[in-house]
Amino acid sequence: MLRYLPVILSLALTVYCVVDAIQTQDGAARNLPKIVWLLLILLFPIVGPAAWLIAGRPRKGPRGLPQQRRPRGPDDDPDFLKDL
C-alpha cells in the first residue's frame, strides 16, 4: 500500500491543479495563458502542478476574483471624505 502513495498523491495534486486552473478566469493566470498552464499541468505530473501553485495561480481572491480593498482609516475612505 505504501508504494502506491506517491502515485495517489501525484494524481490528487494534478487533479486539484487542473480544477483550480479551469476555474481561474482567462486573464487572471500569471506568466502564461491558461491553456498553456493546463497543458503543463497535464504533461508534467509533479513539475506542472508545482509550477502552477508557485508561479501561475492568481494572487487575488478565490478563482481569480479581485478583492475590494477596504480603507485603512477615515482619510483613505473616499465616501467619508466626500461627506466632509
N, C-alpha and C positions, 0 to 999 in steps of 0.2 A: 504493500500500500504506500509506503514511504517513497518508493521510486516513482510513483505517479504524481506526487505532489508538485514538482516543478512544472510538469506539463499542465496540470489543472490550474495552477497559479498563472502561468503564462496565458492560457486560454481565457481565464477570467479577466486578466488585465487587458487583453486585446479586445474582448467584448465590451468592457467598460469604456475603453477609449474610443472605440468605434461609435458606440451610442452617444457618448459625450460630443464627439466631433460632428455627428449628424445633427444633433440638437443645437449646435452652435450656429448663429446667424452667419450668412455668407461673408460679410465684410469684417466679422469680429475675430476670426482666427489670425494669429500673429505669424509673421515671417513668410508664410507660404499660403497659396489658395487652399480652400477647404478640400477640394478634390485631391490635391497632392498629399495633404495630410492623411486622408483616408487611404490612399494607396500606400503610403509609408507605413501606416499602422498595420495594414493587412499583409504587406510583403515582408516586413521585418519584425518577427514576433516579439522580441524583447526590446530591441532598439527603437522601433517605431512608436510603441506606446510610451516609452520613457521620454522620447523626444517630444511627443505631443504634450505630455504633462509638464515638461520643463519649458519648452520654447514655443509651443503652438496654442496652448489654451489661453483664452482671453483672460485678462487680469480683472475685468469688471465683474459684475454680479453674476448670478447663475444664468447659464445659457447665453452669455454674452450681452445681456441686457444692461445698459448703463444704469448705475445707481445715481439717484439725485444726491447732490452734495448738500448737506444741511449746514446752515450758517453756524459758525463757531461762537459768535457773540452778536449783540444787537447792532454793532457797527458794520457787520458783514451781511446783515439781513436787509435786502432791498425793500421788502414790504414794510419793515419797521422804519427804515429811513424815509420812505415815501410818506408815511403818516406824520412825520415830524413837522 
